[in-house]
Amino acid sequence: MKFIKKHKVGIIISVICLILVVLAAVAIYSIFNPNSSKTVYGDRLEGEPEISNEVIDGIITSIKSNDFVNDISYKKNVVVLKFFIDVKADTKISKPQELGSTIIESLGTDVTNFFDVEIYLTQKEGESSDYPAIGYHSKNASKISWVINKAGEENE
C-alpha cells in the first residue's frame, strides 16, 4: 500500500497510457482488417443474372467462325463484360462492328439490362487507321456507341 500511495500519479499515468495503447491497437487492427462479412461492392450486385459458360463459349465460337477474326477473349469485371477482338489485316471496321450486335443479342435482355458491355477491336497485323476501336453498350442504352481511333486523328 505504501508503494501505491507513494507512486499514485505514476500508476494513474501508466494505466491511462496502457488503455490508450490498447485502444490504438484495436483501431489499427480494424482499419487493416475490415469486416469481411460485408461485400466489397455493396449491394450493386444484388439481382445479378447468371451468365452461363455455355453462353460465353457460344459467343466466342460464333465470333471466331468469322474469317476476319484472329482472336477473341472475354473478361468479366464487376458489372462490365469486356470482349477483346483482334481482326486480320485489311478488315474494314464495319465488319467487326456488326459483331457487337451478335454479342448483345446472344447475351439476352436480362443480362444487358444489368451489365455494361465493352467491345475492344484491335488489328495487330495491319496498318488500318480505323483501329483500335471501342464499342460501349450501357445497360440503359438501346444501341452500341463506337469510338474509332481517336489517337490517329490527333496525329494527322
N, C-alpha and C positions, 0 to 999 in steps of 0.2 A: 504494500500500500504506500509506503514511503516513496518508492520509486515512481509510482503513478502520480502522486501528488507533486513530486519534485519536477517531473518531466511532462506535466499536463499539457502544455502548449505544443510541445514537440509531438506528442502522441496524437493530439487532435489534428495537427497539420499532416502527419503521416497517414492517418486514416482517410482524411479528405483526399490526399494525393492518390492513395490506393483506389478509392472509389472512382476518381476521375480517370485513372489509367484503365480500370475495368470497363467503364462506360465508353472510353475511346476505342478500346479493343473491340467491343461489341459493335460500335458504329462502323469501324473499318471492315469488320467481317461482313456486316450486312451490305456494305457497298460493293465488295468484291464477290459476294455470293448471294445474288438476289434470289427471291422466291422462285424456285424452279417449277412450281405448280402452275404458274401463270405462263401462257404462251407469249413468245416474243412479239408476235404480230397482233396481239389483242384479239378483238372479235371480227377482224376483217375477213377471216376465212370461214366464218360460220355459214353454213349452207353451201359449201363448195361442192360443185358437181364432180362426180367421179369421171376421170378420163382414163379409159382402159388402154393398156398397152397395145391391144389389137387395133384400136382406132389410130393411134400414133404410127404403128407399124404399117397400117394401110395407107396412111398419108405419105409416109416415106417411100413405100413401094410404088405408089401411084406417081409420085413426082420423079423418082429415079427412072421410071419407064419412059420418060421423055428423052428423046435423043440429044437434046441440047443441054442436059444436066450432067455435070461431072460428079457432084457430091451434094449430100444434104445431111444436116444434123439438127438435133432438137434439144432444147433446154427449157425446163420449167423454172421460173424464178418468181416465187410467191404468187402473185396474181397476173403474171405476164408469161405468155407462151412464146418462145423465140424459135424461129426456124431460120437456119443459115443455109443458103443455097448457092453453090458455086456452079456457074454455067460455062459452057465451052466458048472458045474464041468465035468471033463473028456472029454472036447471037444478038439479035435485035432485042431491045428492052421490052417490047410489047409481049413477046412470048412468055418470058418468066413472070411478068406481071399478072398474066392470066392464072398462074399457079396460085396466086393469093386467093382467088375466088374458090379454087378447089380446096384449099386448106380450110377456109371459113365454112364452106358447105359440109365438108367432112366432119368438122368438129360438132356441128349442130348448134341450135339456138340456145339451149340451156348452158352450154359451155361458153359460147361467145357473148352471152349476156352477163357472164360473171368475170371472165378473163379478158385481158387485153392481148392482142396478138401482134407480134412484130415479125417481119419477114426481111431478112438481110440478103440482098443479091450481090454477089461478087463475081468477078471474072479474072481469075489468076493468070490465065494464059494469054488473053487478048489485050488489045490496047484501045478498047472502045471508050469513048468519053462519057458514055451513059452510066458506067459503073464506078463505084458502088452505088447501089440504090437501096432505100429502106422504105418498106411499106408498113403502115401502122393502122391497126383496126382497134379502135376504142370499144369498150363494152357498150358505150352509149351511141356509137356511130352505126350508120347503115351501110357504109362502104369503106374501102381501104384508101387511106391517104398515102401518096407516094412522094418521096423526096429523092430526086435523081441527081447524083454527083454535084453537090453544091461546091465541093472543093475545086472541081475542074473549072467552074465558072469564074472563080477568083483568079485562076492562073491565066486566063485569056485576056 
